[in-house]
Amino acid sequence: MSILSSSSISGDKVVNRNGDSLGEIKDLMIDLESGHVAYAVLEFGGFLGMGSKLFAVPLSALQLDSTNHQFIFDQSKEKLENAPGFDKDNWPNFSDRMWGSDIHAYYGVSPYWN
């Protein structure tokens, strides 16, 4: 079992199985009713934070690589580039189960509330 603080995860790199960089973790979204960490907010693209996009990634879609202090996200850059994302000034309603179901389906994982 691994238990980490949110501050220790923030800024961690996210790579795919090929080692391609998919960005970094910017935040964690916690479902206060269930106590689950529901999503990692991933920042991808842009240069020095300019033009980057944010993505809600179900935590269940990420695998911790504690040896390299990073997460593995089994997706291609192209899949992430085409994923539903948002910008830093317009976050989605994370408590909307329909939106959440769509996000989980996009990444091929079951919603944590099922």
N, C-alpha and C positions, 0 to 999 in steps of 0.2 A: 504494500500500500504506500502511495506517495501523497504527502500532504505538503502543499507549498503555499506561501503567502502570495496574494495578488501582486504585491510590489516586486516579488522575486520573479514573477512570470512576465510582467510588463517589460517590453523591450526585447523579449526572447525572439530569436530568429525562427522562422517557419520555412521549412524546405519540403520538397516532394521527395519521393523515393530515388529520383535521379540526382538529388543534391541541388536542384535548381532552387534559387531563393524565391520564396513566395511572399516575402515581406516580414513583418514583425507584429507581435501581439501588442496592442495599444491599451486594451482594457478587458475586463471580464464583466459579464452581465449575469447577475444572480437572481434566480427566481426566489423571492422572499417567502412565498407561501410553502414551497417544497424544500427550500434550502439547497437546491441544485445550482451548480454553476452551469447556466444554460448555454451561453455563447462566449466565445472569445472574439473580440473585435480585432480583425486583422487589417493592417494598413499595407497596401500594395501599390506599386507603380509610382510614377512621379520622380522628382529629383529633389533631395533635401526637404522633403515634406510638401513640395509644391506640385500640384496636379495629381497627388495621390488620391486613392479611393479607399473607403473603408468597407469591410465585409463582415457580416455576422456569420461566424462559422460555429456550428454545433460542436460543443466541446468533445462529444463522442466521436467526431470525425478526426480528431487530432490524437497523435500518439506521442507521448513524452519520450524524448531521447535525453535522459539525464546525463549521460556521459559527455555529450557535446553541448549541453545546456540549450537545447532547441526542441522544437516540435516538428514531427513529420506529418504532413498533410498529403494524403495519397491522391493528389489532383494535379493536372497539368496547368502550366501557366495560362494556356488558352482557355481552359475551363474557368479559371478564376477571373480572367479578363472579361468573360462573358457572363459572369455571375451577377445576380442582383446585388448592387452595392448602394452606398450612400456617401454623402460628404459630411464633413465635421460639423456643419451647421444645420443638417437636416437628418436627424436620426430617425429610424423607424420606430414604431410602437412594438417593442419587444414582447409585450404581454398579449399581443394579438395572435391567437392560436392558428388562425388561417394563414397569416403571414409566416409564422413559425413552421407550420406544416410544409409550406412551399419551400422554405429554406432547407429543411431537413431532407425533403424529397430531392432537391437539386443536388445535394451532396451524397445522396444514397444511404442515409442513416435514418433510423427510426426516431421519432420525437421522444424525448426523455419522459414526457408525461403519459405515454402509452404503457 
